[in-house]
Amino acid sequence: MSVNVFPSEVASPATLPASIRASGALRLVVAHTDSGSAAEDIAESGPLRVRFPRIRRERLEAILINTAGGIVGGDRLAFQVETREDASLSITSQAAEKIYRSNGLTSRISVSLKAEAGSELFWLPQETILFDRARVEREIEADVSSDGSLSICEAVVFGRDAMGEKVERGLLRDRWKVRRDGKLIFADALTLDGDIKTTLNRRAAMNGKIAMATLICVSRDAAAKLDAVRDALTGEGIEAGASTFEGMLVARILAEDSISLRAAVLSALEAAGTPPPRAYSL
């Protein structure tokens, strides 16, 4: 007989040994070559891996893999991704990342992105699914050249509603900072702590919806994509808005379920001129 047990559910935080907490780091640097964009430097540790299932001359596609199968309390993951001058990279994840229930320890995820002059960097992981009483802090720091392009899309789903899983309590702390040539042009912070369900049900918050996404596009022509992105963000069960400032486009999307959210995200990405990798599809 066997049973699946997650470390965050079997002992108090003080008694959990460090050996069963995942600690991983991934560094990926992509450069432009005569044959197209290619990985110049890869460093992997812990459960984090990157693979390249499909190579295009004009853009390299990469898939992030977490071999741990999810994130539990106390895990620490760090991603560092850079595109050198004139390189192009689109990166997503193998599957939706799951943040499992914690009995007190907080998981931490850090993402560092850099797009040099003339390069394109598209950070487009699949959804993050939070389980009830999950605890996670995430920080995204990005720097893009005034001659480069950067797109970031992160989606969060609170529970797998189709399986009857509801999120009642937990912690989600999400902080983003985007700089152009070192100058801060965007900063955003979200904290949901304790009674998450009540907060999500508030009309001024998510009005009962369980899925959300933020899309940021920084490029010279970002403002010109505004009308197309707004037109794309329509559909039953969707609430969304988009605006432009400081040479960037920002869209917020709320949805009743993960399928509706993904459809809206895909439409917005296409409208913004950011074709998603093959792995990120309906």
Backbone hydrogen bonds, N-H to C=O, Kabsch-Sander energy under -0.5 kcal/mol:
donor,donor_aa,acceptor,acceptor_aa,energy
5,V,3,V,-0.6
9,E,6,F,-2.4
10,V,7,P,-1.3
11,A,7,P,-0.5
15,T,12,S,-1.4
16,L,12,S,-0.8
16,L,13,P,-0.7
20,I,17,P,-1.5
21,R,18,A,-1.6
24,G,76,R,-2.6
25,A,45,S,-0.8
26,L,78,A,-2.3
27,R,43,A,-2.6
28,L,80,Q,-2.8
29,V,41,D,-2.6
30,V,82,E,-2.6
31,A,38,A,-2.7
32,H,85,E,-0.6
33,T,36,G,-1.6
36,G,33,T,-1.6
37,S,57,R,-0.8
38,A,31,A,-2.5
40,E,29,V,-3.4
41,D,29,V,-1.7
43,A,27,R,-2.4
45,S,25,A,-1.7
48,L,45,S,-1.4
49,R,65,I,-2.3
51,R,63,I,-2.2
56,R,54,R,-0.5
56,R,59,R,-1.4
60,L,88,S,-2.5
61,E,54,R,-1.0
62,A,90,S,-2.4
63,I,51,R,-3.0
64,L,92,T,-2.8
65,I,49,R,-2.6
67,T,47,P,-2.9
67,T,65,I,-0.7
69,G,66,N,-1.9
71,I,98,K,-2.8
75,D,72,V,-2.2
76,R,22,A,-2.7
77,L,108,R,-2.5
78,A,24,G,-1.8
79,F,110,S,-2.7
80,Q,26,L,-2.8
81,V,112,S,-2.9
82,E,28,L,-2.5
83,T,114,K,-2.4
84,R,30,V,-3.4
84,R,82,E,-0.5
86,D,117,A,-1.4
87,A,84,R,-2.3
89,L,120,E,-2.1
90,S,60,L,-2.8
91,I,122,F,-3.0
92,T,62,A,-2.2
94,Q,64,L,-2.5
97,E,127,E,-1.9
99,I,129,I,-3.0
100,Y,71,I,-2.9
100,Y,98,K,-0.7
102,S,133,R,-2.4
107,S,135,R,-2.5
108,R,75,D,-2.5
109,I,137,E,-2.8
110,S,77,L,-2.4
111,V,139,E,-2.9
112,S,79,F,-2.8
113,L,141,E,-2.7
114,K,81,V,-1.8
115,A,143,D,-2.4
116,E,83,T,-2.5
116,E,114,K,-0.5
118,G,147,D,-1.0
119,S,116,E,-2.1
120,E,87,A,-2.5
121,L,149,S,-1.9
122,F,89,L,-2.4
123,W,121,L,-0.6
123,W,151,S,-3.1
124,L,91,I,-3.2
124,L,122,F,-0.8
128,T,155,A,-2.6
129,I,97,E,-3.5
129,I,127,E,-0.6
130,L,128,T,-0.6
130,L,157,V,-2.8
131,F,99,I,-2.3
133,R,169,R,-3.3
134,A,131,F,-1.8
135,R,100,Y,-0.5
136,V,171,L,-2.0
137,E,107,S,-2.5
138,R,173,R,-3.0
139,E,109,I,-2.4
140,I,175,R,-2.9
141,E,111,V,-3.0
142,A,177,K,-2.5
143,D,113,L,-1.9
144,V,179,R,-2.8
145,S,115,A,-2.6
148,G,145,S,-1.9
149,S,119,S,-2.5
150,L,218,V,-2.4
151,S,121,L,-2.4
152,I,216,I,-2.6
153,C,123,W,-2.3
154,E,214,T,-2.0
156,V,212,M,-3.0
157,V,128,T,-2.9
158,F,210,I,-3.2
159,G,130,L,-1.5
159,G,157,V,-1.3
161,D,159,G,-1.1
163,M,160,R,-1.5
164,G,161,D,-2.0
165,E,160,R,-2.1
166,K,164,G,-0.6
168,E,166,K,-0.7
170,G,194,G,-1.4
171,L,134,A,-2.6
172,L,192,L,-2.6
173,R,136,V,-2.1
174,D,172,L,-0.5
174,D,190,L,-2.9
175,R,138,R,-2.3
176,W,188,D,-3.0
177,K,140,I,-2.2
178,V,186,F,-2.8
179,R,142,A,-2.6
180,R,183,K,-2.7
181,D,144,V,-1.9
181,D,179,R,-0.5
183,K,180,R,-2.2
185,I,178,V,-2.8
186,F,178,V,-1.6
188,D,176,W,-2.2
190,L,174,D,-2.7
192,L,172,L,-2.7
194,G,170,G,-2.1
195,D,193,D,-0.6
196,I,194,G,-2.0
197,K,168,E,-2.0
199,T,195,D,-1.3
200,L,196,I,-2.7
201,N,197,K,-1.8
202,R,198,T,-0.6
202,R,199,T,-1.1
205,A,202,R,-1.4
206,M,199,T,-0.5
206,M,200,L,-0.7
207,N,202,R,-2.6
208,G,200,L,-2.2
209,K,206,M,-2.3
210,I,255,A,-0.9
211,A,255,A,-1.7
212,M,156,V,-2.6
213,A,253,I,-2.2
214,T,154,E,-2.2
215,L,251,A,-2.6
216,I,152,I,-2.9
217,C,249,L,-2.6
218,V,150,L,-3.4
219,S,217,C,-0.6
219,S,247,G,-1.3
222,A,219,S,-1.2
225,K,221,D,-0.5
225,K,222,A,-1.5
226,L,223,A,-1.4
229,V,225,K,-2.3
230,R,226,L,-2.6
231,D,227,D,-2.4
232,A,228,A,-1.5
233,L,229,V,-1.3
234,T,232,A,-1.5
238,I,235,G,-1.6
239,E,254,L,-2.2
241,G,252,R,-1.9
243,S,250,V,-2.2
245,F,248,M,-2.0
248,M,245,F,-1.7
249,L,217,C,-2.9
250,V,243,S,-2.8
251,A,215,L,-2.7
252,R,241,G,-2.6
253,I,213,A,-2.5
254,L,239,E,-3.0
255,A,211,A,-2.5
256,E,237,G,-1.0
261,L,257,D,-1.9
262,R,258,S,-2.6
263,A,259,I,-2.2
264,A,260,S,-2.0
265,V,261,L,-2.7
266,L,262,R,-2.8
267,S,263,A,-1.9
268,A,264,A,-2.4
269,L,265,V,-2.7
270,E,266,L,-2.2
271,A,267,S,-2.2
272,A,268,A,-1.9
273,G,270,E,-1.3
274,T,269,L,-3.2
280,Y,277,P,-1.3
281,S,279,A,-1.2
